[in-house]
């Protein structure tokens, strides 16, 4: 290493820099929460502008802005050390889920960041605008010691993670825009408590819809001629599918319960009073585990529906994959990968211990980066609790926000040092 400085010396210098700015990650998280970026409909320009202003404030290089559509920007910043070495990227997505049907359940305005005790409330606070803010601070800390460091650090801020990554990470991979040797995603690592696992697996997702066709006619004659109420038939199909769907999956020590099956995440059907419904459908969301395939899952759905169709005589029952979310493959990095070792060591420094290895319950940008681009990607180690995401009154702890830049820059220094 140049000037003979050890990773420990550089980490101490980065810690001093961050210690003097402990409140700044809170302010930047608040600014990002106040820049709405719900997806759908999908528009990250306001959040990207906040990141660009913050990068400029800390004297970091101007980002490369890459966008397949102008309102779906992705930002990449690269900071090189004095000597060449391994290149780590920290990555966070700028979009959030929409407020949705739970708007009335919010205690605060979702886009007005509110601090109560150790909690910062706001849409995206945990998933994952807090992590994006922490990455900017980590990049600023790395830049201060870069003239003595080995290796490189990139910051990647993506669009469209919440709806399949087509305009975000997948676009960056298709554009050959990623130069890193490994990627650390700052998705909320906590399920029961902050930082409760280093999540080396990103479970996949497979979404499909089941369509039921019946007889649309005047409701007053539904008992006087052969008819099928599509909504009633759909309800029977949904209940039966819960009983009959048997997904095959290889056993995995970090995924002991196998895939997660969510039937009826959305149901559609009916015209209104006076009309017997002739069309209904329900949507299904399956969270897959390593070793599962789209072909195998399709065979399992076909087998279940073949048993169910005789239970709804007269109804036509079909199914099809959801176009944008038909198959996002699960990914996994090995426990001995350098990125896992670096993150574990950083956790020991900041948290006092290395959390156990586990799977991230959801899908992430790991699938395009790792599954399509071949870049080892650690699925999640960032501030926040995943169960708070995608629902009302989302919050992130102030303590976890302040720990996150320290973990990120520590891991970057260790990874770059080899």
N, C-alpha and C positions, 0 to 999 in steps of 0.2 A: 504493500500500500504506500502511496506517496507520503513523504515526510515521516514514514514509520509509525503513523498513528493507527491505533487499534480500533476495531468497531466499538469497543467500550468507551473510548475517549470521544469518538464522534457521537455516540448515543448520548453521552453526558452533555455535550454541547447542544445537541438538538433539544434535550430536556430543558436546559436553561432557557433556550429561545421560547419554547412553548409555555414554560412556567410563567414567563413574563406576560403572556397573552392568553391566560386561561379563560377569560371572558369572551374572547373574540369568536370562538367556535359557536358560542350561544347566539351572538349577534348575527353571524352569517347563516346559521340554521334558521333563525327567525326571518331573515330577509328572503330565504328560499321558500319557506312556507307561505310567505306573503306574495309569492309570484306563482299564481295557479298554473298547474300543468296536468289537469286530469286527462286520462286516456282510457276510454274514449272521451271526447273526440280526438285528442292528440295534438298538442301544440306546446313544444318545450321552449319557445323563443324567450319568454319572460324569465324563466329559470336560468337559461343559458346566459342571458345578459347579466344576471346577478353573479354568476360564476366568472364571467369575463371581467367584470369590474373588480371582483376580489383578487383575481390573478394579477391584474394591473396594480392594485393597491400593494400587494406584497412583492412587486418587482419581478414576478415570474414571466417567462416568455409568453408572448401572445400565442393563443392556441390555434392549432389547425382546426378549421370549422368544416366539417364534411356533412353534407345533407343530400339525400335523394330527393327530398322535397324541401323547399325553403323553410317551412315551419316545423321541420323535424331535425334540428341541428344536433350534431355530435361534436364534442370538443376533445382534442388531444393535446396535451402539453408534455414535452420531454425535457428532463433535466439530467445532464450528463455529469458524472464525476470526473475527477482529474485523470483517472486511469481507467481504461476499458475493463469491463467485467460484466457479470450477469445483469440482466435488465428486468426489473420488476415493474409491473403496472398495477396501480390501484384503480379500481373501476366502480362507479356508482351510476345509477340511472336517475334521470331528471324528472321522469313522469311519475304520476301517482294514479291510483284508481280514482274514479269520480266519487263524489259524496254519495250519490245513489239514493236509495229509498230511506236511508237513515238520517236524513238532514234534520228532522225534528228531534232526534235523540242527542244531537251535539249540545253540550253544555256551553260551548263557546263558538264563535265564528270559526269555521274550519280554516279560513285563510287569514285569520288574525292571530298570530302566535301569542299564546298566553302562558305565563309562567306561574305555577302554583307550587310552592315548596321546591322540591327537587325535580319537578316535572314540567317539561315544555310541551304544551298541547298545540296541535294543528295537523291538518291533513298532510301526510308525508313526513311528519317529524321522525317517525321510526323507520319508515319505508319509502325512501331512504335519504331524505334531504339532510338529516343530521350527519350521516356518513359522508355525503358529498362535501359538506362544510369541513368535516374533519380531514378529508383528503387534501383540501386546499391548504389547510394549516400544516399538514404533514409535508406537503410539497414545499411550502415556504421554509420549514425547518430544514429539509434536505438541501434546499438551495443554499442555505447559510453555511453548510459544511461541505458543499459539493467540491470545492477546490482542494479538499483533503480526502475525498472519498473515492472509492472504487465502484465501478458499475454505474447504472443509470436507473432513473425512476421516471415513469410516465404516469400522468393522471388522465383517465379516460372517463368522460361523462356522456352517457348514452341516452338516446331517445327510445321510446317504444318498447321498453322491457315489459311493461304491464300487458301488452297485447301481442306478444309473439316475437318481438325484436326485429321484425323485417326492416324497419327504417332506422334501427339502432345498431346493435352489435352484429347482427347478420349482414347488414349493409357494409359495415366496416370490414368484416372478413371478406365479403365479396369484392371489396375495393382494394384488398391487400394493404390496408392502412395500419395494421397492428405490427409493431416491431418487437414487442416484449418476448422474453423467454418464459415468463410465467405471469399470471394475473391473480390478484387477490380481490374478490368481490366483497364490498362492505355491507352486504345484506344483513338485516338484523339477525344476529346469531342466537339470541335468547329465545327460548320457548317458555321456560319456567322462571328464569332469572337472567339478567344481562350476562353475556359472555359464558353461558353455561355449556357450550360445546364449540369445538373447531369443526366446522361442517365441511367435510371433504367430498361428500356426495351431493350432487344436485339431482333430486328426483325429477323425472320427466313428467310430461303432461300429455294426455290424449283426450280431446274433446269431440263429442259427437252428439247428434240429435236423433231422436226416435220420432217418426212421423206416423200419425194414425189418421186414416181417412174413413169417414162414415157417410151419412146421408144428410145433406143440408136441405131442409124443407120447412114448411110452416109448422110451428110447434104444436098447433092445435090438432094436427092429424098424426102425430107421432105414434099414437097407440092404435091407429086404424089401418095401418099398412106396414109392410116390412121396412124398418128403419134402424139405423145404428147411430147412437149419440157418440160422436167422436171424442168428446171430452170425458164421458163416462168410460168409454173403452180405453182411453189413454190412462185414466186413473188405475184401471185394472192391470194394464200392461206395466205401469210403473211399479206397482206393488209386487207383481209377479217377477219382474226383472230383479228386484232386490233379493228375491228368494232363489232365482235360477242362475244368476250370473256367477260363474265360477272362473275367475281369472287365474291362469297358470303363471307362475313366476319362480325363478330360481331363489333359493334361500340365500340370504346375505346377513352376516353378523351385525351390520350397522343398520339394517332395515328389517328388524325382527317381525314386524307386523305386516310386512308386504305392502302392496299398493293400497291407496286410499280410494274408495269408490264413493262418488257424490252423484246420486241420481236426482234429477229434477231440480238442478240449480236454477233453472228457469222453466216455466210452463206457459204455453200459449194456446189459446183456443176460444172459440165462441164468437158470435156476432153481437148478441144481445137478446133482450126479451123478444119473444115471438119467432125466433129462428132456432131450429134444432141444429146444433153445430155439426158441420161436415168435415172440419179439419181441426186437428190439435197436435201439439208436439211438446216434447220435453227435452231439455238439454242435459247432458251428462259430462262430468269432469272427473277423469281418472288420473291419479298421481302415481306414476309408474316407478319401478325400481330397476337397478342395473340388471341386464340380461333379458328384460322383456322386449318384445318386438311388436311393431304395428301389425304385422301379419298375424302373429299369434293372438293378439288382442281381438282383432277382427274375427278370427275363427271362434273365439269364445263368445263374442256378442251374437254371432250368427247361430251358434248352438243354443244359446239361451232363448233367443226369439223364436227358434223353430219349435221349442217346447211351449211357448206362450201363445202363439197365434191360434191354436185350437180353442183357447179359453175365451177368445173374443170373436165368435163367428159373425161373419158379415163385414168385419172391419178389415181394412188393408193396413198392414203394419210393415213399415220399412225403416231403414236407418241410413245415415250418412255421416262421414267425418265433417267436422267444422273446418272450413277452408284455412283460416289463419292459425288454428291451433290443433290441426289434425294429429301431429306427432312432433313433440319436442323431446328428444331422446335424453335419458338420464346420463349423467357424466360422473366420473370419479377420478380423484388423484390418489396415488398410493401414500400410505402413512409415512414412508421414508423419503418422499419427494422433498427437495430442498425448500420449496415454499411452505410445506407443512412444518418442517423443522424450524424454519425462520420465524413463523408465526407463533409456534409453541414457545420458543425462547423469548420472544417479545412479550408474550402473555405472562411468563414467569417474572420478567422484569417489572411489568406494570401492575399485574393483578396478584402476583405472589405465587401463582401456580399455573400450570398448563391445563386447560379444560380437557375433558375426554374428547375423542374423535367421534363424530356422529354424522348422520345424513341431514341435509336441509330438507324440510318437508315439501317445499314447493319447487317449481322450476325457476331458473335464473338465466342470466346472460352466459352462464357456463356452457350451455348447449351450442351456441354459435362459436364462441371462442375456442372451446375445447373440442366439441363434437365435430364442428365443421372446419375450424382453423388449426386444430392439432396443438393448441397452446395449453399446457397444464394450467387449470383454473381451479382455485380453491373457492368452493361455492358460497361460503358465507362466514365472515368473521367481522361483524360490525356492531355498532351500538343499537339498542332497541330490542323490543320483544315482538316476535312475529305474530302472536295472537292479537296484538293491538292493531295490526295493519288491516286495511280494507274494511274497517268498521268505524263507528262513531267514537269520538273522544280519544283519538290516537294521541299518544304522547311518547316522549323519549326522556330518559333520566339525564339530568344535568351532569351527574358524575360520569355516566357512560360517555356522554359527549366529550367530556374533558379527557377521559382515558383514551378515546379513539385515536386522536392524532399521535399520541405517544406510542401506541401500539403500531400504527401504520408506519411511522418513520423508523422506528426500531426495527421492524421486519424488513423494511427496504434497505437499511444499512447492512443488516446481517446477510440478506440475500445477495446484495452487490459485492460483499466481501468474499463470497464463495464458501 
